[in-house]
């Protein structure tokens, strides 16, 4: 009897072990968050659900069909999202916070943000964006210093741009896909969205935070981009134009002409000042890129390939 009982106990134990293993496999392979969608990644232990990433895509891309998006763009946008999570985590670790009044002020200053923050999840996303901006301003850009000597060196290296040739001032939005660029253009042209704010929200150009303003002399830009700007009048927005850098929208601010000698000297001073500002923008972007690289290198990021719905080709592939 003891042997029979012992055999029965072993069988029961084996069944129980099998059930536990199946349950464990289900947890690891089919893990879901409270929103009911699969977990597609984790960032230093914080999980990311498919619904959270989809909501981010909707804010960035609007109604573009996500299933038609190429894997490279999908991967790039997932990297953006994961880096945003990393910065948010680091900001909280540094003791930075965003209050309800911060959110309300941001929505008043940018009406399109109010439109995307109509529910609890939207406000949460906006709070993360504001926290990221605060981290950059207080923890990264506060250390960026540009000396007068460095500015003079930069001006000397770019002295050809000080020549008194006809040119133009434009603001630029640069994004990764034509679909996103077309959607942004519709919002600007049809819904009268503020171009400068759209630059700061969507553009991937290095001067986005400063509103995307740049000056070019005739013949300085790639031909395809300059041809898109030539027919514009001040205030006009170009059609979407493609280059090796991405997809561009331009708004012409004003054109510049050759000035008489006295006016040339004053304009020369203005251009020197603009080159100095341009150097600061470049240094700021370099500091942000370096901070992101440090966070990404130290992070523990896991991609759940089976739950993504696309082939991931991003920077965290080997993480």
C-alpha positions as CSV (number, residue, x, y, z in Angstrom):
1,X,0.0,0.0,0.0
2,X,2.8,2.4,0.9
3,X,4.4,1.7,-2.5
4,X,1.2,2.2,-4.4
5,X,0.5,5.4,-2.5
6,X,4.0,6.6,-3.2
7,X,3.6,5.9,-6.9
8,X,0.3,7.8,-6.9
9,X,2.0,10.7,-5.1
10,X,4.7,10.9,-7.7
11,X,2.2,11.0,-10.6
12,X,0.2,13.7,-8.9
13,X,3.5,15.7,-8.3
14,X,4.5,15.3,-11.9
15,X,1.1,16.6,-13.1
16,X,1.3,19.5,-10.7
17,X,4.8,20.3,-12.0
18,X,3.6,20.2,-15.6
19,X,0.8,22.6,-14.8
20,X,3.2,25.0,-13.1
21,X,5.6,24.8,-16.1
22,X,2.7,25.6,-18.5
23,X,1.6,28.5,-16.3
24,X,5.2,29.8,-16.3
25,X,5.4,29.5,-20.0
26,X,2.1,31.4,-20.4
27,X,3.4,34.1,-18.2
28,X,6.6,34.6,-20.1
29,X,5.1,34.2,-23.6
30,X,1.7,35.7,-23.3
31,X,2.2,38.4,-20.6
32,X,-0.2,41.2,-20.7
33,X,-0.7,44.6,-18.9
34,X,-3.8,45.9,-17.4
35,X,-4.9,47.3,-20.8
36,X,-5.2,43.7,-22.0
37,X,-2.6,43.9,-24.7
38,X,0.7,41.9,-24.9
39,X,3.9,43.3,-23.5
40,X,6.2,44.1,-26.4
41,X,9.3,45.4,-24.5
42,X,10.7,46.2,-21.0
43,X,12.9,49.1,-20.0
44,X,14.9,48.5,-16.8
45,X,12.1,46.3,-15.6
46,X,9.2,48.7,-16.7
47,X,7.0,46.9,-19.2
48,X,5.6,48.5,-22.4
49,X,2.4,47.2,-23.8
50,X,1.3,47.1,-27.4
51,X,-1.5,49.5,-26.6
52,X,0.9,52.1,-25.1
53,X,3.2,52.0,-28.2
54,X,0.2,52.1,-30.6
55,X,-1.1,55.2,-28.8
56,X,2.3,56.8,-29.2
57,X,2.3,56.0,-32.9
58,X,-1.2,57.5,-33.3
59,X,0.1,60.8,-31.7
60,X,3.2,60.8,-33.9
61,X,1.6,59.6,-37.2
62,X,-2.1,60.2,-37.0
63,X,-4.3,57.8,-38.9
64,X,-1.6,56.3,-41.1
65,X,-2.2,52.5,-41.4
66,X,0.4,51.0,-39.0
67,X,0.3,47.6,-40.7
68,X,1.7,49.2,-43.9
69,X,4.6,50.8,-42.2
70,X,8.0,49.3,-43.1
71,X,9.9,47.5,-40.4
72,X,12.8,50.1,-40.4
73,X,10.4,52.9,-39.6
74,X,8.5,50.8,-37.1
75,X,11.8,50.0,-35.4
76,X,12.9,53.7,-35.5
77,X,9.7,54.8,-33.8
78,X,10.0,52.0,-31.2
79,X,13.5,53.2,-30.4
80,X,12.2,56.7,-30.0
81,X,9.6,55.5,-27.6
82,X,12.1,53.4,-25.6
83,X,14.5,56.3,-25.3
84,X,11.7,58.5,-24.2
85,X,11.0,56.0,-21.4
86,X,14.7,55.9,-20.4
87,X,14.8,59.7,-20.1
88,X,11.6,59.7,-18.1
89,X,13.0,57.1,-15.7
90,X,16.2,59.1,-15.3
91,X,14.3,62.3,-14.7
92,X,12.3,60.7,-11.9
93,X,15.5,59.3,-10.4
94,X,16.9,62.8,-10.4
95,X,13.8,64.0,-8.5
96,X,12.2,65.9,-11.3
97,X,8.3,66.0,-11.4
98,X,5.5,67.5,-13.5
99,X,2.5,69.0,-11.8
100,X,-1.1,69.4,-13.0
101,X,-0.4,73.2,-13.4
102,X,2.5,72.3,-15.7
103,X,0.2,70.2,-17.9
104,X,-2.5,72.9,-17.9
105,X,0.0,75.6,-19.0
106,X,1.4,73.4,-21.7
107,X,-2.1,72.8,-23.1
108,X,-2.9,76.5,-23.1
109,X,0.3,77.3,-24.9
110,X,-0.2,74.5,-27.5
111,X,-3.9,73.8,-28.3
112,X,-3.0,70.6,-30.3
113,X,-1.6,69.2,-27.1
114,X,-4.9,69.8,-25.4
115,X,-6.6,67.8,-28.2
116,X,-4.4,64.8,-27.5
117,X,-4.7,65.0,-23.7
118,X,-8.5,64.6,-23.3
119,X,-8.3,61.4,-21.2
120,X,-6.2,60.1,-18.4
121,X,-3.8,58.3,-20.7
122,X,-3.4,61.4,-22.9
123,X,-2.5,63.5,-19.9
124,X,0.0,60.8,-18.7
125,X,1.7,60.9,-22.1
126,X,1.8,64.7,-22.1
127,X,3.3,64.6,-18.6
128,X,6.1,62.3,-19.8
129,X,6.9,64.6,-22.8
130,X,7.1,67.6,-20.4
131,X,9.3,65.6,-18.0
132,X,11.7,64.7,-20.8
133,X,11.9,68.4,-21.8
134,X,12.5,69.4,-18.2
135,X,15.3,66.8,-17.9
136,X,17.0,68.0,-21.1
137,X,16.8,71.6,-19.9
138,X,17.9,71.1,-16.2
139,X,20.2,68.1,-16.4
140,X,21.7,68.1,-19.9
141,X,21.7,71.5,-21.6
142,X,22.6,73.4,-18.4
143,X,26.2,72.2,-18.8
144,X,26.6,73.2,-22.4
145,X,29.0,76.1,-22.7
146,X,30.2,77.9,-25.9
147,X,33.0,80.3,-25.5
148,X,33.5,83.4,-27.7
149,X,36.7,81.8,-29.1
150,X,34.7,78.7,-30.2
151,X,32.1,81.0,-31.8
152,X,34.8,82.8,-33.8
153,X,36.3,79.5,-34.9
154,X,32.9,78.4,-36.1
155,X,32.3,81.6,-37.9
156,X,35.7,81.3,-39.6
157,X,35.0,77.8,-40.7
158,X,31.6,79.0,-42.2
159,X,32.8,82.3,-43.5
160,X,31.5,81.4,-47.0
161,X,28.0,81.7,-45.6
162,X,28.7,85.4,-44.7
163,X,28.9,86.4,-48.3
164,X,26.3,88.9,-49.4
165,X,24.4,86.6,-51.9
166,X,20.7,86.5,-52.3
167,X,19.1,84.0,-50.0
168,X,16.2,83.2,-47.8
169,X,15.1,82.3,-44.3
170,X,13.0,79.2,-43.9
171,X,11.6,77.0,-41.1
172,X,11.8,73.2,-41.7
173,X,10.0,70.1,-40.5
174,X,11.8,66.9,-41.2
175,X,10.2,63.5,-40.5
176,X,10.9,59.8,-41.4
177,X,7.9,59.1,-43.7
178,X,6.0,60.7,-46.4
179,X,2.7,59.8,-44.8
180,X,3.6,61.6,-41.6
181,X,4.8,64.7,-43.5
182,X,1.6,64.8,-45.5
183,X,-0.5,64.5,-42.4
184,X,1.4,67.4,-40.7
185,X,1.0,69.5,-43.8
186,X,-2.8,69.0,-43.8
187,X,-2.9,70.1,-40.1
188,X,-1.0,73.2,-40.9
189,X,-2.7,74.2,-44.2
190,X,-6.3,73.0,-43.5
191,X,-6.5,73.2,-39.7
192,X,-4.3,76.3,-39.3
193,X,-2.0,74.5,-36.8
194,X,1.0,76.7,-35.7
195,X,4.0,75.8,-37.9
196,X,6.6,76.6,-35.2
197,X,4.8,74.4,-32.7
198,X,4.5,71.6,-35.2
199,X,8.3,71.9,-35.7
200,X,9.0,71.5,-32.0
201,X,6.5,68.6,-31.7
202,X,7.3,66.5,-34.8
203,X,10.5,67.6,-36.5
204,X,13.6,65.4,-36.3
205,X,16.0,68.2,-37.4
206,X,18.6,69.3,-35.0
207,X,17.2,72.8,-34.7
208,X,13.6,71.6,-34.0
209,X,13.5,72.9,-30.4
210,X,14.4,76.4,-31.7
211,X,11.6,76.4,-34.2
212,X,13.5,75.0,-37.2
213,X,14.7,78.4,-38.5
214,X,17.7,78.5,-40.8
215,X,19.2,80.9,-43.5
216,X,20.5,79.7,-46.8
217,X,22.1,81.5,-49.7
218,X,21.0,80.6,-53.3
219,X,22.6,77.3,-54.4
220,X,23.5,76.2,-50.8
221,X,20.8,73.6,-50.4
222,X,20.4,70.4,-52.3
223,X,18.6,71.1,-55.6
224,X,15.4,69.2,-54.8
225,X,14.9,71.1,-51.6
226,X,15.7,74.5,-53.1
227,X,13.4,73.9,-56.0
228,X,10.6,73.2,-53.5
229,X,11.2,76.6,-51.8
230,X,11.7,78.8,-55.0
231,X,8.0,79.3,-55.8
232,X,7.0,80.1,-52.3
233,X,6.0,83.5,-51.0
234,X,6.6,84.5,-47.4
235,X,4.3,82.5,-45.2
236,X,3.7,79.8,-47.8
237,X,4.2,76.1,-46.9
238,X,5.9,73.8,-49.4
239,X,4.8,70.5,-50.7
240,X,6.4,67.5,-49.1
241,X,9.8,66.9,-50.6
242,X,12.1,63.9,-50.1
243,X,15.9,63.9,-49.6
244,X,18.4,61.4,-48.3
245,X,17.7,62.8,-44.8
246,X,14.0,62.2,-44.8
247,X,10.8,64.0,-45.8
248,X,10.7,67.8,-45.5
249,X,8.2,70.7,-45.2
250,X,9.4,74.3,-45.5
251,X,7.7,77.6,-44.6
252,X,9.4,80.6,-46.3
253,X,9.9,83.4,-43.8
254,X,11.5,86.0,-46.0
255,X,14.0,86.4,-48.8
256,X,17.2,88.4,-48.6
257,X,18.8,90.5,-51.3
258,X,22.2,92.2,-51.9
259,X,22.4,95.4,-49.8
260,X,24.3,98.6,-50.3
261,X,27.7,98.8,-48.6
262,X,26.5,100.4,-45.3
263,X,23.7,98.0,-44.9
264,X,26.0,95.1,-45.8
265,X,28.1,95.7,-42.7
266,X,25.0,95.6,-40.5
267,X,23.7,92.5,-42.1
268,X,27.2,90.9,-41.7
269,X,26.9,91.4,-38.0
270,X,23.5,89.8,-38.0
271,X,24.8,86.8,-39.8
272,X,27.7,86.4,-37.5
273,X,25.2,86.5,-34.6
274,X,23.1,83.8,-36.3
275,X,26.1,81.6,-36.8
276,X,26.9,81.9,-33.1
277,X,23.3,80.8,-32.3
278,X,23.6,78.0,-34.8
279,X,26.7,76.7,-33.0
280,X,24.8,76.7,-29.7
281,X,22.0,74.7,-31.3
282,X,24.6,72.1,-32.6
283,X,26.2,71.9,-29.2
284,X,22.8,71.3,-27.5
285,X,22.0,68.5,-29.9
286,X,25.3,66.9,-29.4
287,X,24.8,67.0,-25.6
288,X,21.3,65.4,-25.9
289,X,22.7,62.7,-28.2
290,X,25.5,61.9,-25.8
291,X,23.1,61.7,-22.8
292,X,20.8,59.4,-24.8
293,X,23.7,57.2,-25.7
294,X,24.8,56.9,-22.0
295,X,21.3,56.0,-20.9
296,X,20.9,53.5,-23.7
297,X,24.3,51.8,-23.1
298,X,23.5,51.3,-19.3
299,X,19.9,50.3,-19.8
300,X,18.5,46.8,-19.6
301,X,16.0,46.7,-22.6
302,X,14.3,43.5,-23.7
303,X,12.4,43.3,-26.9
304,X,9.5,40.7,-27.1
305,X,9.9,39.9,-30.8
306,X,7.0,37.5,-30.9
307,X,4.6,40.2,-29.7
308,X,5.7,43.0,-31.9
309,X,4.0,42.3,-35.2
310,X,7.1,43.4,-37.2
311,X,10.7,42.5,-37.5
312,X,12.7,44.7,-35.1
313,X,15.9,46.3,-36.5
314,X,16.6,49.0,-33.9
315,X,19.5,50.0,-31.7
316,X,18.4,47.7,-28.8
317,X,18.7,44.5,-30.9
318,X,21.8,43.4,-29.0
319,X,20.9,44.9,-25.6
